[in-house]
Amino acid sequence: MAALSLAGLRLSMPKDSSAKPDWRARAIKEVDPYLTPQEDFWEVTRSRPYLMPKDKLAAAGLTRDTWKLEIDADPDAPAKLGNPMTRELGTAFDFAALMELAKTKAVRYSKALTCLNNNRILGSGIWEGVPLRDVLWMADPESRLRRVFYYGYYGDQPRAKFISSLPVGRVLEDAFGLPPVILCYKLNDQWLSGQRGGPVRVVVPEAYAFKSVKWVTNIVLTNSPFGNDSYARGNNDIDTHMKSFARFEGMPKKVAANEPFLIKGYAQAGVSGVEKVQVWSHNTADGDLPLHGRFVDAPWVDGELLPAPGHWGNAIADGKIPQPTRGFDPKTARPRKWPIDFTKLNWMFVHPGLPPGKHMIRCRTVDRLGHAQPMPRPFQKSGHAKIELRLVNAV
């Protein structure tokens, strides 16, 4: 890209950050609560079975008293099972059995839900459940098992049937320090609501939300080497991991010329985490730029990652993380590191001021491996990671 097209104001943070202590305090004060109340998650769904009357919810197995999970072999490429768990055989797994298993196997961890093809976080929470592998072993798989298919309740709406899948190795073993794939029954220390996929849903910590199927009722163990995910039919990468990206939050459309102003935002820490967030402003008087690109040679300047919250919001009792929760110190209930992978964080940048005119302001993440957004996986169908752009008028 030509040098002219990357011309722009070279930013710098104030040399003495203590000269503007109110910027940081203001940014911390104005961030949204870290944990999202269940009713405030942004919803992406093909159906809303939780809106059925209570008697129909019970009949559909969508209450804790009536929920059952079937685990069986794929008829087209059957795994060998010693103990199929089905309603017909009277061996389906129920909620009481899940709670019994939870007495010794329950795990909690923090995760943000993000849609593969959208540029925002749907919500962030502390998810609690039992590792899926502990339930799979009850079906006594013996051989010919390569993938785990799973889907949720869809009633009499075949178009609402939503399937996801995982390699069996991911379900059985938590490689690279990943949290386990869970059958989730609580969010933010409260029973999982029907709107959020209750009574039980799958949660895959490192994956986009389409892998965390709601209202899960069926698990199919298969010897097929291929995923049959519903998302594959939309030309999506079904085995992609969450990416790191930055977004603006509350960006002003108009600022006073040549006066410092606060830029705030949030970021998602993907599979390679977030090392820093950077900002770059371009004066449109210096020439036109394409709306999107990688902008590798632009004069990016580091912002500041805000610390972990002192209070986690009213979505959880007393604003405190329940213990034990993976990634948190059990004595202090504080994160062992920050940011936590697969969750969100907040950031700020004090812009030293813009000359009069119209400006393009962009933000991006740089992960722990030095990859700047949208790299290392810039392709849309493996997750949204375009560099965000906002227009600001300095007057």
Secondary structure per residue as TSV (DSSP state, phi and psi in degrees):
chain	resnum	aa	ss	phi	psi
A	1	M	-	360.0	138.6
A	2	A	-	-63.6	149.7
A	3	A	T	-60.6	-37.5
A	4	L	G	-60.1	-38.5
A	5	S	G	-70.3	-15.6
A	6	L	G	-105.8	10.2
A	7	A	-	-63.9	145.5
A	8	G	-	179.8	167.7
A	9	L	-	-65.6	125.0
A	10	R	-	-82.7	116.7
A	11	L	-	-86.7	160.3
A	12	S	-	-151.8	142.8
A	13	M	-	-73.4	153.7
A	14	P	-	-54.6	136.7
A	15	K	S	-61.0	-37.5
A	16	D	-	-109.8	97.7
A	17	S	G	-65.2	-23.9
A	18	S	G	-70.7	-13.0
A	19	A	G	-70.3	-19.5
A	20	K	-	-129.9	59.2
A	21	P	H	-64.1	-21.3
A	22	D	H	-69.7	-26.0
A	23	W	H	-60.0	-49.8
A	24	R	H	-68.4	-43.3
A	25	A	H	-61.4	-39.8
A	26	R	H	-66.2	-43.3
A	27	A	H	-61.9	-43.6
A	28	I	H	-65.5	-39.7
A	29	K	H	-66.5	-33.6
A	30	E	H	-91.2	-5.4
A	31	V	S	-68.6	147.7
A	32	D	-	-67.4	154.4
A	33	P	-	-52.8	139.9
A	34	Y	S	-66.2	-44.2
A	35	L	S	-92.0	136.7
A	36	T	-	-94.3	125.8
A	37	P	-	-56.5	147.0
A	38	Q	G	-54.4	-40.5
A	39	E	G	-74.1	-10.9
A	40	D	G	-100.8	-1.5
A	41	F	S	-61.4	141.9
A	42	W	-	-75.3	126.5
A	43	E	-	-93.2	130.8
A	44	V	-	-127.1	112.8
A	45	T	-	-156.7	157.2
A	46	R	S	-95.2	-15.8
A	47	S	-	-155.7	169.2
A	48	R	-	-133.5	68.0
A	49	P	G	-64.4	-21.4
A	50	Y	G	-66.0	-13.0
A	51	L	G	-84.1	-5.0
A	52	M	S	-66.0	153.2
A	53	P	-	-56.5	157.9
A	54	K	H	-58.6	-38.7
A	55	D	H	-67.0	-35.9
A	56	K	H	-73.9	-33.6
A	57	L	H	-60.6	-44.3
A	58	A	H	-64.1	-43.7
A	59	A	H	-64.3	-30.6
A	60	A	T	-83.3	-3.3
A	61	G	T	77.0	27.6
A	62	L	-	-108.4	28.7
A	63	T	S	-124.8	160.8
A	64	R	T	-63.7	-29.3
A	65	D	T	-75.8	-23.6
A	66	T	T	-117.6	-4.2
A	67	W	-	-64.2	137.8
A	68	K	E	-140.6	145.4
A	69	L	E	-117.3	125.5
A	70	E	E	-98.3	136.2
A	71	I	E	-126.3	115.0
A	72	D	E	-143.2	172.3
A	73	A	E	-86.4	148.1
A	74	D	-	-68.3	120.8
A	75	P	S	-64.6	-23.2
A	76	D	S	-87.8	-24.2
A	77	A	S	-150.8	69.3
A	78	P	B	-69.3	132.4
A	79	A	-	-75.8	156.1
A	80	K	E	-90.2	118.0
A	81	L	E	-118.1	138.6
A	82	G	S	-87.4	-19.8
A	83	N	S	-146.1	73.8
A	84	P	-	-56.2	141.7
A	85	M	B	-116.5	96.9
A	86	T	-	-133.3	160.4
A	87	R	T	-65.0	-39.8
A	88	E	T	-60.2	-39.8
A	89	L	T	-84.0	-8.6
A	90	G	T	76.0	20.0
A	91	T	-	-115.7	9.3
A	92	A	-	-60.4	148.9
A	93	F	E	-83.3	130.0
A	94	D	E	-115.1	177.7
A	95	F	H	-68.0	-35.7
A	96	A	H	-61.0	-40.3
A	97	A	H	-67.1	-36.5
A	98	L	H	-62.7	-42.7
A	99	M	H	-68.5	-33.5
A	100	E	H	-65.2	-42.0
A	101	L	H	-66.3	-34.3
A	102	A	H	-65.1	-22.3
A	103	K	H	-59.7	-29.2
A	104	T	H	-121.5	-14.6
A	105	K	H	-116.7	-4.9
A	106	A	-	-60.8	140.9
A	107	V	E	-132.6	152.5
A	108	R	E	-127.7	145.8
A	109	Y	E	-157.4	161.9
A	110	S	E	-89.8	138.0
A	111	K	E	-154.9	140.1
A	112	A	E	-95.5	138.8
A	113	L	E	-95.2	129.5
A	114	T	E	-136.6	136.2
A	115	C	-	-77.2	139.0
A	116	L	T	-55.4	-37.7
A	117	N	T	-109.1	20.4
A	118	N	-	-126.0	157.9
A	119	N	S	-104.8	29.5
A	120	R	S	-141.4	159.6
A	121	I	E	-84.3	130.5
A	122	L	E	-74.0	-29.5
A	123	G	E	165.2	163.8
A	124	S	E	-134.1	138.7
A	125	G	E	-157.8	175.3
A	126	I	E	-101.5	114.8
A	127	W	E	-101.9	136.1
A	128	E	E	-123.8	137.6
A	129	G	E	-173.0	-172.7
A	130	V	E	-108.6	135.4
A	131	P	E	-53.0	131.5
A	132	L	H	-57.8	-34.1
A	133	R	H	-60.6	-33.6
A	134	D	H	-67.3	-26.5
A	135	V	H	-84.7	-38.0
A	136	L	H	-59.1	-39.4
A	137	W	G	-62.9	-23.3
A	138	M	G	-66.2	-24.7
A	139	A	G	-79.9	-3.0
A	140	D	-	54.8	57.5
A	141	P	E	-66.0	134.0
A	142	E	E	-111.6	-38.8
A	143	S	E	-168.0	176.9
A	144	R	-	54.7	46.8
A	145	L	-	-125.5	116.0
A	146	R	-	-120.2	-33.7
A	147	R	E	-137.0	157.7
A	148	V	E	-116.0	114.0
A	149	F	E	-94.5	147.9
A	150	Y	E	-152.4	147.3
A	151	Y	E	-150.2	164.9
A	152	G	E	-110.0	-179.9
A	153	Y	-	-60.8	135.7
A	154	Y	-	-136.7	0.2
A	155	G	T	57.5	-131.3
A	156	D	T	-99.4	25.5
A	157	Q	-	-116.9	85.7
A	158	P	G	-54.7	-32.2
A	159	R	G	-69.6	-17.2
A	160	A	G	-87.9	-7.7
A	161	K	-	-65.7	125.2
A	162	F	-	-127.1	119.6
A	163	I	E	-113.3	138.7
A	164	S	E	-130.2	169.9
A	165	S	E	-152.7	160.2
A	166	L	E	-140.9	149.7
A	167	P	E	-60.9	141.7
A	168	V	H	-61.7	-29.8
A	169	G	H	-61.2	-35.0
A	170	R	H	-68.5	-35.8
A	171	V	H	-71.6	-40.0
A	172	L	H	-82.5	-22.9
A	173	E	-	-139.6	137.1
A	174	D	-	-97.9	77.4
A	175	A	G	-69.3	159.7
A	176	F	G	59.0	25.1
A	177	G	G	76.5	13.3
A	178	L	-	-70.0	147.9
A	179	P	-	-67.2	162.8
A	180	P	-	-77.1	156.0
A	181	V	-	-71.1	131.4
A	182	I	E	-125.1	154.4
A	183	L	E	-88.2	105.8
A	184	C	E	-94.1	134.6
A	185	Y	E	-127.5	-8.0
A	186	K	E	-135.1	146.4
A	187	L	E	-133.7	125.9
A	188	N	T	54.2	40.9
A	189	D	T	65.8	20.2
A	190	Q	E	-125.3	152.2
A	191	W	E	-54.3	139.0
A	192	L	-	-64.5	123.1
A	193	S	-	-73.6	161.9
A	194	G	T	-61.3	-35.9
A	195	Q	T	-63.3	-31.8
A	196	R	T	-94.0	7.3
A	197	G	T	109.2	6.1
A	198	G	-	-74.1	159.7
A	199	P	S	-77.9	-24.2
A	200	V	-	-142.3	136.3
A	201	R	E	-134.1	165.4
A	202	V	E	-87.0	142.5
A	203	V	E	-130.0	124.9
A	204	V	-	-111.9	109.9
A	205	P	T	-60.3	-39.0
A	206	E	T	-92.6	-0.3
A	207	A	S	-107.3	163.3
A	208	Y	-	-69.8	167.7
A	209	A	G	-62.6	-24.5
A	210	F	G	-65.8	-17.3
A	211	K	G	-83.5	-18.6
A	212	S	S	-97.0	72.1
A	213	V	-	-64.8	135.6
A	214	K	S	-85.9	159.9
A	215	W	S	51.6	42.3
A	216	V	E	-63.2	132.4
A	217	T	E	-132.1	-18.0
A	218	N	E	-139.4	134.1
A	219	I	E	-123.7	130.1
A	220	V	E	-120.7	121.4
A	221	L	E	-96.1	127.0
A	222	T	E	-132.8	154.2
A	223	N	-	-95.7	2.9
A	224	S	-	-67.3	138.0
A	225	P	S	-84.1	-0.1
A	226	F	S	-112.2	141.9
A	227	G	-	-76.8	145.4
A	228	N	-	-117.9	27.6
A	229	D	-	-55.7	142.0
A	230	S	G	-58.4	-33.8
A	231	Y	G	-68.2	-21.5
A	232	A	G	-63.7	-27.9
A	233	R	G	-72.5	-13.0
A	234	G	G	-102.9	23.2
A	235	N	T	64.8	32.0
A	236	N	-	-96.5	152.7
A	237	D	-	-80.4	109.4
A	238	I	T	-84.4	-7.8
A	239	D	T	-114.9	20.4
A	240	T	-	-77.1	153.4
A	241	H	-	-103.1	160.3
A	242	M	-	-60.0	139.4
A	243	K	-	-97.2	162.0
A	244	S	-	-91.4	136.3
A	245	F	E	-154.9	157.9
A	246	A	E	-116.6	148.1
A	247	R	E	-137.1	149.7
A	248	F	E	-79.8	156.1
A	249	E	S	-143.5	117.1
A	250	G	S	70.6	30.0
A	251	M	-	-65.9	127.3
A	252	P	-	-69.6	143.7
A	253	K	S	-85.9	-20.4
A	254	K	E	-138.4	135.1
A	255	V	E	-133.0	162.1
A	256	A	-	-75.1	130.2
A	257	A	T	-59.8	138.6
A	258	N	T	62.6	20.2
A	259	E	-	-116.9	137.6
A	260	P	-	-59.3	148.4
A	261	F	E	-149.2	157.4
A	262	L	E	-93.1	131.2
A	263	I	E	-112.0	130.7
A	264	K	E	-122.6	158.9
A	265	G	E	-170.3	-179.0
A	266	Y	E	-131.2	164.1
A	267	A	E	-140.4	158.3
A	268	Q	E	-107.1	129.5
A	269	A	-	-90.9	105.8
A	270	G	-	-83.0	-156.5
A	271	V	T	-63.7	-25.2
A	272	S	T	-107.0	14.8
A	273	G	-	70.8	-169.3
A	274	V	-	-132.8	123.5
A	275	E	S	-93.0	-38.3
A	276	K	E	-161.5	163.2
A	277	V	E	-117.1	138.2
A	278	Q	E	-123.0	155.0
A	279	V	E	-128.9	147.7
A	280	W	E	-146.2	131.2
A	281	S	E	-115.6	142.3
A	282	H	E	-127.0	123.7
A	283	N	E	-77.3	121.2
A	284	T	G	-64.9	-16.7
A	285	A	G	-69.2	-17.3
A	286	D	G	-85.3	-0.1
A	287	G	-	126.3	160.0
A	288	D	-	-80.3	151.5
A	289	L	-	-127.2	152.7
A	290	P	-	-64.2	152.0
A	291	L	S	-66.8	-33.6
A	292	H	S	-132.6	151.7
A	293	G	-	171.5	-172.1
A	294	R	-	-94.8	-28.1
A	295	F	-	50.2	48.5
A	296	V	T	-62.0	-37.9
A	297	D	T	-94.8	9.3
A	298	A	S	-70.4	155.6
A	299	P	-	-81.2	68.5
A	300	W	-	-67.4	146.3
A	301	V	E	-130.0	139.9
A	302	D	E	-69.3	137.0
A	303	G	-	-94.3	-160.8
A	304	E	E	-124.8	129.3
A	305	L	E	-79.0	127.3
A	306	L	-	-76.7	151.6
A	307	P	-	-71.0	169.4
A	308	A	-	-60.3	144.9
A	309	P	-	-62.1	148.5
A	310	G	S	-81.5	-28.9
A	311	H	S	-128.0	129.9
A	312	W	-	-91.5	5.3
A	313	G	-	100.2	164.5
A	314	N	T	-79.7	1.0
A	315	A	T	-67.9	-14.5
A	316	I	S	-133.2	146.5
A	317	A	G	-56.2	128.3
A	318	D	G	61.8	8.9
A	319	G	G	65.8	22.9
A	320	K	-	-116.2	143.4
A	321	I	-	-74.5	124.4
A	322	P	-	-65.9	149.3
A	323	Q	S	-118.6	146.7
A	324	P	S	-80.0	139.5
A	325	T	-	-128.5	128.4
A	326	R	T	-57.4	134.5
A	327	G	T	91.4	-3.7
A	328	F	B	-119.1	143.3
A	329	D	-	-71.1	125.1
A	330	P	T	-66.3	-22.4
A	331	K	T	-83.6	-41.1
A	332	T	T	-100.6	-15.4
A	333	A	-	59.6	25.0
A	334	R	-	-104.4	151.7
A	335	P	B	-60.6	141.0
A	336	R	S	-71.0	-30.0
A	337	K	S	-144.5	161.1
A	338	W	S	-144.4	133.1
A	339	P	S	-76.5	163.7
A	340	I	-	-90.3	134.0
A	341	D	T	-58.6	145.0
A	342	F	T	70.3	18.6
A	343	T	S	-128.1	-172.9
A	344	K	E	-107.2	164.9
A	345	L	E	-147.2	164.3
A	346	N	E	-112.5	153.5
A	347	W	E	-142.7	166.0
A	348	M	E	-144.5	161.4
A	349	F	E	-151.1	128.5
A	350	V	E	-95.3	107.5
A	351	H	E	-78.3	130.5
A	352	P	-	-69.9	-12.0
A	353	G	-	130.3	147.9
A	354	L	-	-115.2	141.1
A	355	P	-	-68.8	161.2
A	356	P	S	-54.9	140.5
A	357	G	E	132.8	-174.1
A	358	K	E	-98.8	140.0
A	359	H	E	-136.2	146.5
A	360	M	E	-101.2	126.5
A	361	I	E	-118.9	129.7
A	362	R	E	-123.6	156.4
A	363	C	E	-134.7	153.9
A	364	R	E	-153.9	160.7
A	365	T	E	-98.0	157.9
A	366	V	E	-126.0	123.8
A	367	D	-	-85.0	179.7
A	368	R	T	-65.3	-18.4
A	369	L	T	-94.8	4.0
A	370	G	S	87.4	7.1
A	371	H	-	-81.3	125.6
A	372	A	B	-92.0	134.1
A	373	Q	T	-51.0	136.5
A	374	P	T	-90.6	4.3
A	375	M	T	-72.5	160.3
A	376	P	T	-90.5	-3.3
A	377	R	-	-123.7	84.3
A	378	P	-	-80.2	-0.3
A	379	F	-	-80.8	131.5
A	380	Q	G	-56.6	-42.5
A	381	K	G	-74.7	0.0
A	382	S	G	-107.2	14.5
A	383	G	-	124.9	140.9
A	384	H	-	-74.4	127.1
A	385	A	-	-150.2	25.4
A	386	K	-	-62.6	146.4
A	387	I	-	-67.7	128.8
A	388	E	E	-80.1	144.9
A	389	L	E	-125.0	136.3
A	390	R	E	-131.8	144.2
A	391	L	E	-100.1	131.1
A	392	V	E	-129.0	134.9
A	393	N	E	-106.7	119.1
A	394	A	E	-95.6	122.0
A	395	V	-	-130.3	360.0
